[in-house]
Amino acid sequence: MDDKDLLASRFEADRTHLKAVAYRMLGSLSEAEDAVQEAWFKLSRSDTSDVRNLSGWLTTVVGRVCLDMLRSRASRREDPLEYYVPDPLVRGADGTTDPEEEALLTDSVGLALLVVLDTLGPAERLAFVLHDMFAVSFDEIAPIVDRTPAATRQLASRARRRVQGATPGPAPDITRQREVVDAFMAASQGGDFEGLLAVLDPDVLLRADGGKALAAASKLVRGAEAVISQALTFARFRRDYREVLVNGAPGIVSYVDGGRAAGLMAFTIVGDRITQIDIIADPERLATLGI
């Protein structure tokens, strides 16, 4: 095996880790793939003979690539950020992912956290993701964001305060969470107001992302009674649904007449109550998820 083949082999060994970094940075599966590919281009053109920790070097390279992508995105973004739901990893529908890769990509990163990460500035997001999620030191992060280590620590600290409440606690009881989602679906299908009230947190938040194709469907709804009204409205159009896992948590895909997938619903559950519902209704994005 020559040096180039050896380098490629080392890179492939780190690919899933690097994609996990990029996914948390970008909240987009396709852009994460692009960032990892760009890291390979940089590696293949660089002299790494003096690099002692290639995995760490590649992690910071991906971080730098993602930072540039986030800054570019911020300058051209047109869609209202408050309605945007990041790309989920869906298992159990037509689209499938490798279970081992999915575990690495989604470990400790539910959609609720990705939504909050999208509200951070690019430098804050980088500092938080690299340090808090991947244990990269502030000394290594500082040159990427062109700040001192102390200032970089402050970036991460500000980000940490913003994401407080969205970061997951202990490993969830998926079986119990599925029971909560099943109760929600049964109550919404049956028009059971009290049943819905029993499983929704009083301050529950519903975010619906219709994209450009269904911009009128994009909305942000707060409070149990308002969310119940939306749930009962959605149920009138739903003909069937399928249970899936969304970033490792229970979710559902809704179908309308003709078997067309009309929406992906992801649930954030704390205790026995649903605290957040994120919906992707954009037909183009549903198609890219293989649903």
NORWOHU-V978904 format. One record per pair of residues at least 24 apart in sequence whose C-alpha atoms are under 7 Angstrom apart, sorted by the first residue. I is the first residue (numbers start at 0). J is the second residue. If there is no record, write none. Layout:
I	J
I	J
This chain:
13	54
15	100
17	58
17	61
19	103
19	104
21	61
21	65
23	113
23	128
24	65
24	124
24	125
24	128
25	65
25	69
26	85
26	86
26	113
27	85
27	86
28	86
34	61
34	64
34	65
35	61
62	125
63	143
66	121
66	125
69	121
70	121
82	206
82	207
82	208
82	217
82	218
82	219
83	208
84	114
84	208
84	277
84	279
85	110
85	113
85	114
87	245
87	246
88	245
88	246
89	243
89	244
89	245
89	246
90	243
90	244
90	245
91	243
91	244
92	243
92	290
93	289
93	290
94	288
94	289
94	290
105	246
105	247
107	167
109	246
111	165
111	267
112	162
112	165
112	166
115	162
119	158
123	154
123	155
123	158
124	158
126	151
126	154
126	155
127	155
127	158
127	159
173	248
176	249
176	268
177	249
179	271
187	230
187	231
187	234
188	234
190	231
192	227
195	227
196	223
198	271
198	272
198	273
199	223
199	272
199	273
199	274
200	272
200	273
200	274
202	274
203	273
203	274
203	275
204	274
204	275
204	276
205	275
205	276
205	277
206	276
206	277
206	278
207	277
207	278
207	279
208	278
208	279
208	280
208	281
209	279
209	280
209	281
210	281
212	281
213	281
260	290
